Every structure is written in structure tokens, then in C-alpha cells.
Amino acid sequence: MAVTTAQLPQPRALAALLVLVLLITLGGAAEAQPPLGTCGAQLSQLAPCARYSVPPLPGQALPTPGPECCSALGSVSRDCACGAIDIINSLPAKCGLPRVSCRKIIINTPC
């Protein structure tokens, strides 16, 4: 069965879903907590940001992250954040799905 682009989730929704999956996966391993300095530990602290990573309904503004989210996000190293994004970006290809692009295409049409 072929997958059409209409059936694929929007890039922001896909990214939000993948971030939530990572958070749940990392947060669910309470008995096997990674050392505090590891990327896994840094990402597991992002639970306060989960509600801010889900796209709002059409016409609604994305809520402003609270101080707990901003603090947790500020504690994630650049290398950890970039590594997590690279992993998330590689998943569609590993699943046989088209690459997700977050670039918006602007079509200039004459008035």
C-alpha cells in the first residue's frame, strides 16, 4: 500500500511526536537512570516542555513555554540537542518513509 503525502503527518507534528516518544522512553526507565551528565539524562529532564512541543489547533497560538521548560531546555547541551535532532531526522528513512522537511515553500504569484 503506497503512502501519499496527504497521509503523512505535518513536520511539526511529526517532530513533536518524536520528541514526546523520546521523553516517554527515557523517562520510563526510572530504575535505569543514566548518569546526570549524559545526553539521555539531559533529554529526560525535558518533560515540562512536552505540552509546548505539540502544535496548537488551527487559529490558536503556540503557548509560551513556562520557566520550568526554559530551565530544562537551557540545561541541554548543544551536542546533545543536535544529536537528538539528527536521530529524529534519520528515523523516517529507516522506516521507509520520505524525509521530513520543515522548510516552508513560498510561492510568489503575481497580484
Contacts in CASP RR format, 6 or more apart in sequence:
PFRMAT RR
TARGET T0000
AUTHOR 0000-0000-0000
METHOD contacts of the structure
MODEL  1
MAVTTAQLPQPRALAALLVLVLLITLGGAAEAQPPLGTCGAQLSQLAPCA
RYSVPPLPGQALPTPGPECCSALGSVSRDCACGAIDIINSLPAKCGLPRV
SCRKIIINTPC
3 97 0 8 1.000
5 98 0 8 1.000
8 14 0 8 1.000
8 97 0 8 1.000
8 98 0 8 1.000
9 17 0 8 1.000
10 55 0 8 1.000
11 100 0 8 1.000
11 101 0 8 1.000
11 102 0 8 1.000
12 55 0 8 1.000
12 102 0 8 1.000
13 54 0 8 1.000
13 55 0 8 1.000
14 92 0 8 1.000
14 100 0 8 1.000
15 53 0 8 1.000
15 88 0 8 1.000
15 100 0 8 1.000
15 102 0 8 1.000
16 53 0 8 1.000
16 54 0 8 1.000
16 55 0 8 1.000
18 88 0 8 1.000
18 91 0 8 1.000
19 46 0 8 1.000
19 50 0 8 1.000
19 53 0 8 1.000
19 88 0 8 1.000
20 50 0 8 1.000
20 53 0 8 1.000
20 54 0 8 1.000
22 43 0 8 1.000
22 84 0 8 1.000
22 88 0 8 1.000
23 43 0 8 1.000
23 44 0 8 1.000
23 46 0 8 1.000
23 47 0 8 1.000
23 50 0 8 1.000
26 34 0 8 1.000
26 40 0 8 1.000
26 43 0 8 1.000
26 44 0 8 1.000
27 44 0 8 1.000
27 47 0 8 1.000
33 41 0 8 1.000
33 44 0 8 1.000
34 40 0 8 1.000
34 41 0 8 1.000
34 44 0 8 1.000
35 41 0 8 1.000
39 77 0 8 1.000
39 79 0 8 1.000
39 80 0 8 1.000
39 83 0 8 1.000
39 84 0 8 1.000
40 80 0 8 1.000
42 75 0 8 1.000
42 76 0 8 1.000
42 77 0 8 1.000
42 80 0 8 1.000
43 76 0 8 1.000
43 80 0 8 1.000
43 84 0 8 1.000
45 72 0 8 1.000
45 75 0 8 1.000
45 76 0 8 1.000
46 69 0 8 1.000
46 72 0 8 1.000
46 73 0 8 1.000
46 76 0 8 1.000
47 72 0 8 1.000
48 66 0 8 1.000
48 68 0 8 1.000
48 69 0 8 1.000
48 72 0 8 1.000
49 65 0 8 1.000
49 69 0 8 1.000
49 72 0 8 1.000
49 73 0 8 1.000
51 63 0 8 1.000
52 62 0 8 1.000
52 63 0 8 1.000
52 64 0 8 1.000
52 65 0 8 1.000
52 66 0 8 1.000
52 69 0 8 1.000
55 62 0 8 1.000
56 62 0 8 1.000
56 63 0 8 1.000
65 73 0 8 1.000
89 99 0 8 1.000
89 100 0 8 1.000
92 98 0 8 1.000
92 99 0 8 1.000
92 100 0 8 1.000
93 99 0 8 1.000
END
